[in-house]
Amino acid sequence: MSWREFFDGDHSIYVNDRHKLLHARMVAGDVAALTRELCPDRRPVVIDYGCGEAAEARTVAAACSRLILSDAAPGVLARVRERYADDAAILVLSPEQVEGLQAEATDLIVVNSLLQYLPRAEFERLLGVWRSLLRPGGHLVLGDVIPPEVSPVTDAAALLRFGYEGGFLLAAGAGLVRTALSDYRKLRNELGLATYDENAMLSILENAGFEAERRRPNIGHNQARMTFVATRPDEA
């Protein structure tokens, strides 16, 4: 089983419906706020690459002129396409369709909680794709990047804090037990998760032609992980 197959099927990443809802609302709120911060003078065209279920995408779309959602898992993409079929502000595309967009067609690309599942070579290839899609001065946001020192115990503690604050603490505890026995744990042991320290990520982004910085806070609830903002420089 690959990570793509895992996320395309039934999985235990969310401990219950409340966890799923609060997570979606938090991430969408953070991305919408970032969109307004990074593009204050325009209603931008935004790509959410690796969007997942995107249940609260309309929150982000309210800050955009057009929101493009894309995910590599076919089943997930089909559900997202059905959910937003009647929303003129949201366009749902496969990754292949995204790569076929016109150069410099977008102002902001958000890639949240995806890099840990990508091989390094694929990540570096996609950096070239994303850079070509951004207009000069456009931004690439990489969220939820895992540093090497962050362990599953750290992630579990962050989930328990989120569960306590969100009113699903008992479900979070039970969910951690299920996850420990699930395909996610097996895949994490077999395939691993890609990790990057701050300096390494900044170097990768700069080598790919971006001006980059770490941005605090991280998108979402886990502040042991990192968010980076990479800007395609203006070109004379």
N, C-alpha and C positions, 0 to 999 in steps of 0.2 A: 504493500500500500504506500502511495505517495502522500505528501501533505495536501496536494490538490484533491485527491480522492477522499482523504479524511474530511476535509471541509465541505465537500460536495455531498456527504452522507450525514446520517444522524451522529451527533457527537455531544460530548458533555462539557464543552467549554463554558457554557452558561449553566449555573446551578439551578436556576428556575426562571420563570417568565419575568419576575421583578428584576432580577439581575440583568437579564437581556435588555429590558426596557431602559433601566437606568444607565447601563453602559452606552446604549445607542444614543440616549439623550445627551449624556455628558460629552461623548466624542463629537456629535453633531454640533453641540454648543461651542465646544472648543474650536472646531474647524471653522464655523461661521465667524467667530470672533477673530481668528487669525486672518480670514479672508478680508474682513473689513480693515484690519490693521495693516495688512500688507498691500492692499489695493484701495487706499482711501479716496482716490480721485476718480474711480470708475466702478461700474458694476462689471466684474470680470467674467471671462470664460474660465471655468474651473474644471479640472479633471480629478475625480476621486478614483485613483488606480488601486485595485485590490479592495473594492468597496465593501465586500461582504454583503450582508443582507440589506444594509443601508436603510433601515426601517425609519429613520428620522431625517432622511435626505432633504425633505422640504425645508427644514430649518436652515440647511446650508444653501439651498436654492434661493432662499429669500435674500441672500447677500450677493447673488450672481445674476448676470444676464443669461447665462446658460450653464447648467451643471451637467457634466458628462460622467456617468457612472460606468465602471468597468471592473470585471472580475474574471479570473481564469477558470473558475469552477463552473461548468456548464449548467448544472442544476440551480446553483445560486443565481447565475446571470438570468436564467429564465424566470425565476421568481421575481427578481428585481424588475425585469422588463415588464412583467404583468402588473406589478404594483404601480408602476408609473406610466403605464401606457397612455393615459389620458392627460398627462401633465406636460404642457408644451415647454416648460422651462427645464425639463430633465430629459436627457438623451442617454440611452443605455446602449453601450457598444462592447463588443468583445475586445480583448487585447489586440488581436490582429487588426480590427477596424480602427482602434486608436492609433496604431502604428501607421495606418494609411491616411491619417488626417494630414491636412496641409501644414507645411512647416510654419512655425511661428503663429500657430492658430490659437494659442491659449495664453492666459496671463498667470495662472497658478495651477500647479499639479500637487496634489496631496497623496502621499503614500504612507498610510498608517498601519502599523502592526503587520507588515508584510516582509520586511527585509530578513527577519530571522528564518523564514522558510525558503529563501532563495539561495542557490549556490552563488559563490562570489563572482564567477564568470558571467552568470545571467544578470546579476545586479549591475556589473560594470557595463554590460551591453545595454541594459535599459537606461542607464544614465545618459548614454549617447542619444537614445530615442527621446527621452524626456527633454533633454537640452534642445534638440531640434524642434520640438513642439512648442517651446516657450518663446515668446517674443523677447527681444532684448530688454532687460530690466525685469523680466518675469521671474517668478519664484518657484522653487521646488521645496516642498516640506516633507521631511522624512520623520515620522513619528513612531514612538514606542520602540526605539532601537535599544537592543539589550547589550549592556556592557559585560565584559567577560566575568566580572566579579559577582554579578547578580545570579543567585542560585534559585532553584525551585522553592527553597524555603523562603527566600525574600519575596518571590511572587505570591506565595501562599499567604504570607503575612499581609501583603498589600490587599489581597482579596478579602481577607478577614476584616481588615479595617473598613474596606468599602462595604462589606456586608453589614458591619455594625452601624455605620453611618446611614446605610440605605434600608435598614430594617429587614435584612435577610441573612443575619449572622448564622443562625442554625443551619439554614440551607447551604450557606457557604462552606461550613464545616463538613456537612454531609457530601457536598459536591467535591471537595478535595479528596475525600476517600474514594469516591467513584472515579475521579480522574486518575488516581494512583493505580487503579485496576483497569484503566481503559486503554484503547488503542493510542490515545495521545501520549501517554507515558511510554508505551512501547516504541512509538515512532520517535519520540524525543531521545530515547536511549539508542535507537538504531541509526537514525538519520542526523540527530543532533539539531541544534539551533545555531544559526550564524550569529556571532557576537562581534561587536566593534567597540574599542575604546574611543574616547572623544578625539584624541589626536589623530588616530588612524582614520576615523571617518572624515575629519576635516581635510586630511591629506588626500583621501580618495576623491572627495568632491572637488577640491582644487585642481587635482590632476585631470579631472573630467571637464574642466573649463568653467567652474563655478566660483563665485565668491561665497564663502560659507561661514556660518557661525552656529554655535549651539544656542538654542532658545529654551528658556525656562519660563513656565513649567512645562513638563511633558504633556502631550495630548492624553487625556484619559486619567484614570485613577492611580496608576502605578508610577510614582515619582522616583523610583529607583532606575527607571528607564529614561531614555533621552529623546529629545526632538531637535532636529537641525533645520535651519532655513538656508537654502542655497540659491543664490541669485545669478541668473545669466547676465553677464556684464553688458552694459550698453556698448554698442559697437559703432565707431565712427564711419 
